[in-house]
């Protein structure tokens, strides 16, 4: 089936084009252009006309932990290690397949409301197999969001048993899952050794080897907290980026998360090795981690995308929100209102992430996945309309998102998720906490 989605404006190229449309076939954008021209050229296409709307690329959440949406509001206003122990470690023993599935429904469903069309879920509660992994994947399938499943490889003895695997177990299970979904446009599996803190050097190298074998990126938390830098200095005599380089894993496949505590030599090196960053400004602020030096990393050649991180360390799941937070945090930290622009942070939430994840997403071009969002031009947060781009990045509220389309399929429309009832998701969360209250 061919469909023509038209609106008052379409964000194509580097700006909003008036009275434009997208031609979509089999979940792929086939053409972008003026509405009347495309209607004339494709008289048989179903015409979906959105009056008073602007069509923009769907946003890409480059880093999330879906199960943590269940723990939102727990252990707030705590130092990092207290937050980790009181929220993550305390509740981990209660997590079963149903809880994992429910948490993913909550996280991904909320993201669809906010215009996220692809999410990279860094998932580490494996519980000795892949059944929990499959629960996350099933939630993504049921909702209709595009999923990069960053399967965590984790062997630190101080973590809950549900997180831990041997190097061989982590490698075999991640490989098996990746091969199962190979070629599936909606589900992609990447290796994700957790961090220099929580994955041994052997585990990190195994994750990198597997990324080479599967021809994918790999994900790893790096230098989120100062104590992690102190640990690598103590144990290896090297700062985190130099340590990873010594293992032979610092290259164009590495998607590092956070990169808060880097020195000049590390910034230069990761740029030279063509590494990437999934930056989570709201989470870094919430946990008082520090401020990643985004302008310096960009200048060094590091590609930057945006993530929300888990909802118990943010506590929101909107990439449009992260665009604003990224820009404001960098400007105030450097006392320089010009150090980063609306255009830069917008690309971080869209096309940069697509390039980093090696997926045809993040922009509205022929050949890309038909993942896009419509914005209500009558929403007051987008006024005045003559500054539409700036207002989308710096002013827009979530209620301005009126439709979310993934693979040419409308999955969210005018306040309602179209695939899984929000009432059902809410009731599942409620029931889960009713059960947990009897156990805690």
ZAGU-302529 format. One record per residue (C-alpha): residue number from 1; z, x, y. Coordinates in Angstrom, 3 decimals. Layout:
  nr        z        x        y
 NUM        Z        X        Y
...
END
This chain:
  nr        z        x        y
   1    0.000    0.000    0.000
   2   -0.859    1.246    3.481
   3    1.340    0.329    6.414
   4    0.965    0.833   10.123
   5    4.265    1.192   11.969
   6    3.799    0.805   15.721
   7    6.199    0.887   18.666
   8    6.293    1.239   22.434
   9    6.724    4.999   21.944
  10    6.361    7.468   19.068
  11    7.835   10.960   19.290
  12    4.959   13.116   18.046
  13    4.223   16.701   18.957
  14    6.557   17.594   21.793
  15    7.004   14.270   23.500
  16    6.985   10.481   23.435
  17    3.509    8.970   23.146
  18    3.200    5.393   24.501
  19    1.772    2.510   22.446
  20    1.415    4.661   19.334
  21    1.661    4.210   15.581
  22    2.116    5.901   12.207
  23   -0.138    5.231    9.242
  24    1.920    5.465    6.041
  25    0.654    5.464    2.453
  26    2.689    6.124   -0.703
  27    5.629    7.371    1.326
  28    3.571    9.938    3.262
  29    2.423    9.922    6.882
  30   -1.378    9.888    6.823
  31   -2.102    9.660   10.544
  32   -0.408    9.494   13.936
  33   -2.126    8.174   17.045
  34   -2.756    5.361   19.480
  35   -1.919    1.916   18.114
  36   -5.233    0.250   18.939
  37   -7.277    3.122   17.507
  38   -5.341    3.143   14.238
  39   -5.516   -0.648   13.956
  40   -9.249   -0.539   14.421
  41   -9.688    2.253   11.881
  42   -7.335    0.663    9.289
  43   -7.866   -3.123    9.426
  44   -6.502   -3.561    5.890
  45   -3.138   -1.892    6.593
  46   -0.017   -4.037    6.884
  47    1.042   -3.883   10.519
  48    4.779   -3.498   11.174
  49    5.115   -3.907   14.942
  50    8.385   -2.940   16.589
  51    8.464   -4.254   20.161
  52   10.919   -2.588   22.530
  53   11.401    0.330   20.150
  54   10.726    4.062   19.983
  55    9.953    5.754   16.662
  56   11.435    9.237   16.190
  57   11.766   11.560   13.182
  58   14.729   10.900   10.925
  59   17.508   13.433   11.364
  60   18.485   15.933    8.663
  61   22.145   16.556    7.854
  62   22.019   20.179    6.711
  63   25.598   20.319    5.398
  64   27.954   17.648    4.083
  65   30.585   17.083    1.378
  66   30.098   13.423    0.460
  67   33.345   12.842   -1.451
  68   35.321   13.889    1.633
  69   34.358   10.638    3.347
  70   37.056    9.056    1.171
  71   39.637   11.352    2.772
  72   38.753   10.668    6.393
  73   41.866   10.397    8.545
  74   44.079   12.130    5.995
  75   45.880   15.309    7.147
  76   44.638   15.158   10.709
  77   45.839   17.584   13.387
  78   46.812   20.264   10.861
  79   46.019   23.975   10.539
  80   43.088   24.676    8.200
  81   45.084   25.634    5.102
  82   47.498   22.704    5.482
  83   44.530   20.346    5.931
  84   42.930   21.768    2.787
  85   46.085   21.416    0.685
  86   47.151   17.957    1.927
  87   43.703   16.346    1.850
  88   41.365   18.108   -0.582
  89   43.750   19.597   -3.118
  90   46.183   16.678   -3.136
  91   43.511   14.054   -3.817
  92   41.220   16.022   -6.114
  93   43.136   15.093   -9.313
  94   42.510   11.405   -8.526
  95   38.741   11.791   -8.322
  96   36.767   10.360  -11.234
  97   33.092    9.417  -11.530
  98   33.668    6.043   -9.885
  99   35.466    7.642   -6.945
 100   32.767   10.268   -6.513
 101   30.064    7.584   -6.582
 102   32.008    5.433   -4.101
 103   32.546    8.363   -1.744
 104   28.834    9.179   -1.804
 105   27.936    5.538   -1.112
 106   30.290    5.579    1.867
 107   28.996    8.893    3.238
 108   25.290    8.279    2.701
 109   25.432    4.629    3.742
 110   27.064    5.525    7.034
 111   24.457    8.237    7.598
 112   21.610    5.755    7.165
 113   23.153    3.643    9.923
 114   23.058    6.674   12.217
 115   19.472    7.733   11.515
 116   20.006   10.425    8.870
 117   17.119   10.339    6.383
 118   17.865   13.559    4.438
 119   21.253   15.036    3.599
 120   22.220   18.327    1.977
 121   25.360   17.580   -0.010
 122   27.362   20.707   -0.865
 123   29.197   19.369   -3.895
 124   31.880   21.199   -5.870
 125   33.976   18.675   -7.849
 126   32.150   19.211  -11.157
 127   35.092   18.591  -13.534
 128   33.603   20.672  -16.332
 129   30.073   19.268  -16.432
 130   27.386   17.468  -14.459
 131   28.506   13.819  -14.765
 132   30.135   13.898  -11.322
 133   27.008   15.547   -9.919
 134   24.929   12.718  -11.335
 135   27.256   10.185   -9.689
 136   26.381   11.634   -6.260
 137   22.689   11.653   -7.121
 138   22.868    8.022   -8.311
 139   24.456    6.953   -5.023
 140   21.615    8.614   -3.114
 141   19.053    6.879   -5.354
 142   20.721    3.492   -4.934
 143   20.855    3.771   -1.144
 144   17.423    5.349   -0.751
 145   18.406    8.479    1.187
 146   16.628   11.780    0.514
 147   19.063   14.234   -1.083
 148   19.276   17.995   -1.322
 149   22.025   18.492   -3.889
 150   23.570   21.895   -3.142
 151   25.405   22.393   -6.441
 152   28.393   24.598   -5.748
 153   29.206   27.611   -7.914
 154   32.948   28.248   -7.634
 155   35.291   30.496   -9.640
 156   38.291   31.262   -7.426
 157   41.449   30.936   -9.525
 158   43.446   29.440   -6.649
 159   41.330   26.268   -6.518
 160   41.816   23.047   -8.520
 161   40.420   23.235  -12.058
 162   37.881   20.507  -11.263
 163   36.095   22.941   -8.923
 164   36.023   25.969  -11.211
 165   33.391   27.180  -13.667
 166   32.490   30.483  -15.247
 167   29.403   32.263  -13.955
 168   27.450   31.281  -17.078
 169   28.578   27.637  -16.921
 170   27.712   27.308  -13.240
 171   24.325   28.944  -13.733
 172   23.361   26.916  -16.803
 173   24.479   23.580  -15.392
 174   22.843   24.121  -12.013
 175   19.603   25.254  -13.666
 176   19.600   22.244  -15.993
 177   20.132   19.799  -13.137
 178   17.467   21.472  -10.987
 179   14.892   21.317  -13.757
 180   15.703   17.688  -14.498
 181   14.806   16.675  -10.944
 182   12.018   19.188  -10.392
 183    9.103   17.450   -8.705
 184   11.178   14.438   -7.621
 185   10.480   14.030   -3.883
 186   13.798   12.251   -3.310
 187   16.133   14.658   -5.163
 188   16.134   18.459   -4.881
 189   18.781   20.782   -6.375
 190   19.739   24.132   -4.800
 191   22.320   26.680   -6.017
 192   25.332   27.024   -3.698
 193   27.861   29.784   -4.430
 194   30.820   28.523   -2.450
 195   31.797   31.463   -0.236
 196   32.881   35.102   -0.398
 197   36.401   33.679   -0.540
 198   35.908   31.236   -3.451
 199   33.033   32.761   -5.430
 200   33.210   36.196   -7.045
 201   30.530   38.784   -6.341
 202   29.103   38.015   -9.794
 203   28.955   34.288   -8.973
 204   27.277   34.911   -5.620
 205   24.666   37.160   -7.214
 206   24.087   34.626   -9.991
 207   23.450   31.934   -7.379
 208   20.947   34.167   -5.619
 209   19.168   35.023   -8.892
 210   18.939   31.341   -9.728
 211   17.453   30.575   -6.304
 212   14.797   33.223   -6.989
 213   14.127   31.730  -10.425
 214   13.884   28.163   -9.093
 215   12.145   29.274   -5.884
 216   14.664   27.486   -3.656
 217   17.071   28.439   -0.889
 218   20.742   28.944   -1.725
 219   23.717   27.770    0.349
 220   26.998   29.584    1.020
 221   29.963   29.155    3.409
 222   30.420   32.340    5.433
 223   33.091   33.389    7.960
 224   34.375   29.908    8.770
 225   37.935   31.139    9.266
 226   39.294   34.491   10.417
 227   41.308   34.869    7.197
 228   38.032   35.032    5.247
 229   36.892   38.012    7.319
 230   40.260   39.684    6.757
 231   39.928   39.119    2.995
 232   36.494   40.730    2.700
 233   37.657   43.655    4.831
 234   40.730   44.060    2.618
 235   38.949   43.650   -0.721
 236   35.582   45.292   -0.050
 237   35.976   47.257    3.168
 238   33.172   45.212    4.722
 239   32.773   42.253    7.048
 240   31.260   39.127    5.362
 241   27.583   39.588    6.278
 242   27.649   43.293    5.395
 243   29.399   42.416    2.122
 244   26.688   39.877    1.229
 245   24.025   42.431    2.143
 246   25.675   44.952   -0.181
 247   25.273   42.412   -3.006
 248   21.541   42.136   -2.314
 249   21.673   38.431   -1.470
 250   21.149   38.468    2.292
 251   17.550   37.343    2.712
 252   15.307   34.477    3.836
 253   16.662   32.219    1.067
 254   20.226   32.233    2.376
 255   21.451   29.152    4.226
 256   24.822   30.251    5.560
 257   27.300   27.608    6.665
 258   29.437   28.091    9.805
 259   29.131   31.834   10.698
 260   31.945   31.493   13.209
 261   33.472   34.983   13.035
 262   30.592   37.470   13.200
 263   30.374   40.682   15.164
 264   27.258   42.053   16.870
 265   26.145   44.055   13.837
 266   26.333   41.002   11.582
 267   24.344   38.846   14.002
 268   21.636   41.501   14.200
 269   21.558   41.964   10.418
 270   21.312   38.309    9.432
 271   18.513   37.912   11.962
 272   16.674   40.934   10.589
 273   17.034   39.627    7.024
 274   15.722   36.182    8.175
 275   18.774   34.229    7.058
 276   19.441   30.686    8.288
 277   22.489   28.790    9.526
 278   23.694   25.227    8.953
 279   25.947   24.783   11.976
 280   28.719   22.154   12.046
 281   30.110   22.144   15.607
 282   32.318   19.039   15.341
 283   33.950   20.259   12.138
 284   34.556   23.702   13.634
 285   36.254   22.036   16.604
 286   38.275   19.599   14.492
 287   39.667   22.400   12.296
 288   40.046   24.795   15.250
 289   37.859   27.317   13.425
 290   36.321   28.851   16.530
 291   32.908   28.820   18.192
 292   29.777   30.134   16.499
 293   27.615   32.186   18.851
 294   24.490   30.060   18.635
 295   22.454   31.528   21.540
 296   23.029   35.052   20.180
 297   22.032   34.051   16.647
 298   18.916   32.286   17.903
 299   17.980   35.340   19.959
 300   18.407   37.501   16.830
 301   15.900   35.304   14.985
 302   18.247   33.129   12.913
 303   16.942   29.601   12.266
 304   19.679   27.054   13.031
 305   20.051   23.490   11.722
 306   22.901   21.022   12.181
 307   25.359   19.545    9.711
 308   28.267   17.162    9.987
 309   30.368   18.809    7.259
 310   32.664   16.501    5.301
 311   33.972   13.412    7.061
 312   37.596   14.489    6.695
 313   36.900   17.458    8.963
 314   34.716   15.885   11.642
 315   35.213   12.728   11.282
 316   31.740   11.370   12.007
 317   28.463   11.650   10.125
 318   25.830   11.443   12.863
 319   23.419   14.325   13.428
 320   22.537   12.902   16.854
 321   26.228   13.397   17.636
 322   26.041   17.011   16.426
 323   23.105   17.682   18.750
 324   25.264   16.714   21.712
 325   28.334   18.565   20.440
 326   26.335   21.724   19.779
 327   24.898   21.791   23.280
 328   28.131   20.984   25.109
 329   30.280   23.393   23.100
 330   27.895   26.302   23.625
 331   27.523   25.584   27.353
 332   31.256   25.459   28.031
 333   32.119   28.424   25.814
 334   29.676   30.635   27.717
 335   30.150   28.971   31.116
 336   26.371   28.691   31.229
 337   24.649   25.318   31.412
 338   21.287   26.926   30.604
 339   22.231   28.804   27.417
 340   20.916   26.047   25.149
 341   18.620   23.097   25.787
 342   18.195   19.515   24.627
 343   14.914   20.523   23.001
 344   16.585   23.261   20.981
 345   19.412   21.123   19.614
 346   16.989   18.281   18.871
 347   14.886   20.622   16.718
 348   18.058   21.859   15.014
 349   18.712   18.291   13.872
 350   15.142   17.654   12.727
 351   12.293   20.138   12.201
 352   14.400   23.316   11.920
 353   16.303   21.748    9.042
 354   13.071   20.754    7.313
 355   11.774   24.312    7.536
 356   15.089   25.759    6.347
 357   15.251   23.424    3.338
 358   11.530   24.015    2.650
 359   10.734   20.330    2.767
 360    8.011   18.344    4.614
 361   10.500   16.485    6.812
 362   11.811   16.559   10.364
 363    8.653   15.754   12.309
 364    6.029   13.009   12.443
 365    2.820   14.664   11.283
 366    0.144   13.889    8.686
 367    1.268   15.140    5.285
 368    4.997   14.874    6.027
 369    7.331   12.425    4.284
 370    7.456    9.090    6.107
 371   11.094    9.500    7.151
 372   11.711    8.061   10.597
 373   13.983    5.982   12.771
 374   13.401    3.320   15.401
 375   15.555    3.254   18.510
 376   16.237    0.110   20.528
 377   14.932    0.840   24.005
 378   17.086   -1.981   25.391
 379   20.293   -0.274   24.261
 380   22.166    0.640   27.434
 381   22.920    4.146   26.179
 382   19.204    4.979   26.420
 383   18.785    3.811   30.023
 384   17.117    4.799   32.238
 385   14.069    4.893   29.998
 386   12.200    7.412   32.165
 387   14.635   10.072   30.800
 388   14.341    8.892   27.210
 389   14.417   12.289   25.482
 390   17.451   13.573   27.392
 391   19.291   10.297   26.822
 392   18.512   10.352   23.094
 393   20.154   13.778   22.780
 394   23.030   13.511   25.267
 395   23.852    9.823   25.741
 396   22.723    7.697   22.807
 397   25.291    5.701   20.838
 398   24.841    4.903   17.106
 399   24.123    1.238   17.842
 400   20.781    2.236   19.360
 401   19.441    2.981   15.850
 402   17.725   -0.231   14.760
 403   15.748    0.891   11.678
 404   15.903    3.800    9.244
 405   12.880    4.438    7.028
 406   12.857    6.918    4.129
 407    9.646    7.567    2.245
 408    8.010    4.624    3.993
 409   10.759    2.238    2.838
 410   13.021    0.435    5.300
 411   16.554    1.163    4.092
 412   18.460    0.120    7.221
 413   17.467   -2.664    9.595
 414   19.182   -4.249   12.592
 415   22.773   -3.585   11.568
 416   22.418   -3.959    7.795
 417   21.786   -1.484    5.011
 418   18.994   -3.029    2.962
 419   19.717   -1.377   -0.405
 420   23.464   -1.577   -1.076
 421   25.708   -4.125    0.611
 422   28.096   -2.576    3.127
 423   30.632   -5.200    2.090
 424   30.369   -3.920   -1.481
 425   30.857   -0.317   -0.357
 426   33.888   -1.289    1.722
 427   35.446   -3.252   -1.146
 428   34.955   -0.312   -3.526
 429   36.770    1.999   -1.101
 430   39.561   -0.542   -0.643
 431   40.049   -0.959   -4.376
 432   40.074    2.789   -4.892
 433   42.925    3.255   -2.433
 434   44.824    0.316   -3.899
 435   44.699    2.136   -7.255
 436   45.560    5.503   -5.750
 437   48.578    4.094   -3.913
 438   50.191    3.476   -7.303
 439   49.667    7.101   -8.327
 440   50.752    8.995   -5.203
END
